[in-house]
Amino acid sequence: MPDNWGFVAAAYGLTAAVLLIYWRRLAKKEREVERLTAGRSRERLTAERGPERLTTERSREPSRTGHPRPDPDSRPPLQQ
């Protein structure tokens, strides 16, 4: 069986390149998230200081469960 060290080196090189690209992508995403959270913090401080306090509350009610539990008193007792 011939030595395939060239393929082994190529596989390691490709893996290193993919990991480097992925690492850079994660770093970019982290900077975006930090920038967005810093902007939101700034908006919140501005809203709290302003005379017309800006609300960042939801514009609709929170969701409820799809199947609410029935009132226990409305069910007939279990029969044995």
Order of alpha helices (4+ residues) and beta strands (2+ residues): alpha
